[in-house]
Amino acid sequence: MTEQDRGRQLRRRHMHERQAVIFGVLLAALALAGLGAAAVFTGSLDLPVFAREFAAEPSPTATQDPYPCPPAGALPVPAAQVTVKVYNATTRVGLAGATAEGLAARGFVIALTENALATYDGTARIIFGTAGVAQAYTLAAHLDGAVLVLDARLDATVDLALGAEFAELNPLESVVLDPAVPLVAPEGCTPFDQVVAPEAPAVTETPAAG
C-alpha cells in the first residue's frame, strides 16, 4: 500500500468519525427535546412561557337599554288581560312550558311557548311595545331581575324570554300589585311621553317548541 492510499484511508476514517460525532449530538439533542416536551405536556416541568394564563372571553351579561316608565297614573293590568308569549332562551328542556303553566295558573293568557332564537345569560327579558307597558310591568312583578326591552309592536302582547339565571316565578304572596294603586316608575326609566319606539319588532322565537 502506498503512502497515498494510506492517506486516503486515514482521511476517510476521520470523516466517518466526525459524522458519527455529529449524528450522536443530533440524536442526543432530539432525545432531550422530546423529554422536555413530554415533561411540559404532563406538567412535571413548569416553564414560565407555558404558564401564562389566557383569559376566556366573558359571557354575555344582562344589560338594560333605555325603557319607558309606566304612563302617569297607569294601574296594574289584571292577569286575565295580559297575553304572554313564553320563550326558552336556555338549553334546559321544558323551561318555557313549565313557566307558562305557572303563569296560566295565576290568570295570565298564554299565547304560545317556543324556544328563543338565541340563548340568554341573564334572568329574563320582557319584550313589549308602547301599547303594552302596563302589561309588561304587571308581568315583571312576578319575577325578579328581568330586563325590560321596548320594541315596535303595535299590540299589547308581551314576550317573556327566560334566561340561564332564571329559577322560578316569585311566590304569589310576595307579588305586590294593588289594582287600585298606580304602577311605580323604577329608577332609570325614560318618561313615557319621551319614549321613541324602535323601528322593528324584536325577533324572539324559532320553530321548535320549548
Secondary structure as GFF3:
##gff-version 3
##sequence-region A 1 210
A	DSSP	alpha_helix	3	42	.	.	.	ID=ss1
A	DSSP	three_ten_helix	48	50	.	.	.	ID=ss2
A	DSSP	three_ten_helix	79	81	.	.	.	ID=ss3
A	DSSP	beta_strand	83	88	.	.	.	ID=ss4
A	DSSP	alpha_helix	95	105	.	.	.	ID=ss5
A	DSSP	beta_strand	109	115	.	.	.	ID=ss6
A	DSSP	beta_strand	124	128	.	.	.	ID=ss7
A	DSSP	three_ten_helix	130	132	.	.	.	ID=ss8
A	DSSP	alpha_helix	133	140	.	.	.	ID=ss9
A	DSSP	beta_strand	146	150	.	.	.	ID=ss10
A	DSSP	beta_strand	158	162	.	.	.	ID=ss11
A	DSSP	three_ten_helix	172	174	.	.	.	ID=ss12
A	DSSP	three_ten_helix	192	194	.	.	.	ID=ss13
###
